[in-house]
Amino acid sequence: MNTNRRQLLVLVAAAPFAALAASRALAEGTACYDPATLPLSQKGLRKSLQFTEQAPDPAKRCELCAFYKATAPGCGSCQILNGPVATGSFCLSYAAKQK
């Protein structure tokens, strides 16, 4: 068996595990950023606005907020928090987008 075929088989075998890890990260809402690396000012702002990674009300998640701008699948940026957020997150500054 030549090297290219062997490499292909390894990639094919590893693909399901990579997909599983990516889906778990998106489900947890932390695939967009690492909360531990946020500046102290952002951590404080998030705490004061009672930011949560998982919205308690699915109708009031970040992706439906007027202050949210999508940056990647499952990820975005918040104008109020001035930083990255996951689509399913929530804070007290939620304002529904105009229809």
C-alpha positions as a Python dict, from the first residue, in 0.01 Angstrom:
ca = {
    (1, 'M'): (0, 0, 0),
    (2, 'N'): (149, 337, -91),
    (3, 'T'): (178, 632, 144),
    (4, 'N'): (-102, 840, -14),
    (5, 'R'): (-357, 565, 28),
    (6, 'R'): (-248, 509, 389),
    (7, 'Q'): (-283, 882, 465),
    (8, 'L'): (-627, 886, 308),
    (9, 'L'): (-740, 592, 519),
    (10, 'V'): (-615, 760, 836),
    (11, 'L'): (-802, 1080, 747),
    (12, 'V'): (-1121, 891, 668),
    (13, 'A'): (-1098, 705, 998),
    (14, 'A'): (-1037, 1027, 1195),
    (15, 'A'): (-1311, 1235, 1028),
    (16, 'P'): (-1603, 1114, 1244),
    (17, 'F'): (-1412, 1193, 1562),
    (18, 'A'): (-1326, 1544, 1439),
    (19, 'A'): (-1689, 1605, 1343),
    (20, 'L'): (-1808, 1487, 1684),
    (21, 'A'): (-1565, 1717, 1864),
    (22, 'A'): (-1670, 2014, 1652),
    (23, 'S'): (-2041, 1952, 1708),
    (24, 'R'): (-1990, 1922, 2084),
    (25, 'A'): (-1796, 2248, 2090),
    (26, 'L'): (-2074, 2425, 1899),
    (27, 'A'): (-2339, 2276, 2125),
    (28, 'E'): (-2154, 2403, 2430),
    (29, 'G'): (-2135, 2749, 2278),
    (30, 'T'): (-1763, 2786, 2331),
    (31, 'A'): (-1643, 2707, 1981),
    (32, 'C'): (-1644, 3079, 1899),
    (33, 'Y'): (-1407, 3185, 2174),
    (34, 'D'): (-1245, 3076, 2496),
    (35, 'P'): (-1414, 3253, 2791),
    (36, 'A'): (-1093, 3223, 2994),
    (37, 'T'): (-905, 3441, 2746),
    (38, 'L'): (-1151, 3732, 2750),
    (39, 'P'): (-1018, 4059, 2897),
    (40, 'L'): (-1124, 4136, 3253),
    (41, 'S'): (-1339, 4427, 3129),
    (42, 'Q'): (-1542, 4193, 2905),
    (43, 'K'): (-1577, 3939, 3184),
    (44, 'G'): (-1710, 4212, 3414),
    (45, 'L'): (-1953, 4342, 3152),
    (46, 'R'): (-2082, 3992, 3082),
    (47, 'K'): (-2134, 3936, 3453),
    (48, 'S'): (-2321, 4266, 3499),
    (49, 'L'): (-2549, 4184, 3203),
    (50, 'Q'): (-2604, 3829, 3335),
    (51, 'F'): (-2463, 3679, 3016),
    (52, 'T'): (-2519, 3304, 2979),
    (53, 'E'): (-2383, 3067, 2717),
    (54, 'Q'): (-2725, 2900, 2687),
    (55, 'A'): (-3034, 3122, 2654),
    (56, 'P'): (-3304, 3033, 2908),
    (57, 'D'): (-3567, 3129, 2647),
    (58, 'P'): (-3489, 3000, 2295),
    (59, 'A'): (-3681, 3296, 2149),
    (60, 'K'): (-3432, 3537, 2309),
    (61, 'R'): (-3097, 3401, 2196),
    (62, 'C'): (-2818, 3621, 2062),
    (63, 'E'): (-2868, 3536, 1696),
    (64, 'L'): (-3216, 3694, 1718),
    (65, 'C'): (-3090, 4013, 1887),
    (66, 'A'): (-3053, 4351, 1716),
    (67, 'F'): (-2700, 4389, 1856),
    (68, 'Y'): (-2575, 4059, 1707),
    (69, 'K'): (-2372, 4029, 1386),
    (70, 'A'): (-2291, 3684, 1249),
    (71, 'T'): (-1922, 3615, 1185),
    (72, 'A'): (-1917, 3239, 1125),
    (73, 'P'): (-2161, 2948, 1152),
    (74, 'G'): (-2274, 2938, 1515),
    (75, 'C'): (-2069, 3246, 1605),
    (76, 'G'): (-2106, 3619, 1605),
    (77, 'S'): (-2014, 3948, 1762),
    (78, 'C'): (-2218, 4156, 2005),
    (79, 'Q'): (-2214, 4537, 1987),
    (80, 'I'): (-2309, 4569, 2355),
    (81, 'L'): (-2057, 4316, 2486),
    (82, 'N'): (-1799, 4431, 2231),
    (83, 'G'): (-1684, 4078, 2173),
    (84, 'P'): (-1759, 3729, 2048),
    (85, 'V'): (-2072, 3535, 2137),
    (86, 'A'): (-2230, 3207, 2034),
    (87, 'T'): (-2566, 3214, 1858),
    (88, 'G'): (-2746, 3046, 2149),
    (89, 'S'): (-2621, 3284, 2419),
    (90, 'F'): (-2823, 3547, 2609),
    (91, 'C'): (-2782, 3866, 2815),
    (92, 'L'): (-3013, 4125, 2973),
    (93, 'S'): (-2952, 4370, 2684),
    (94, 'Y'): (-3142, 4147, 2441),
    (95, 'A'): (-3348, 4348, 2193),
    (96, 'A'): (-3542, 4170, 1921),
    (97, 'K'): (-3439, 4246, 1563),
    (98, 'Q'): (-3677, 4458, 1359),
    (99, 'K'): (-3876, 4250, 1113),
}
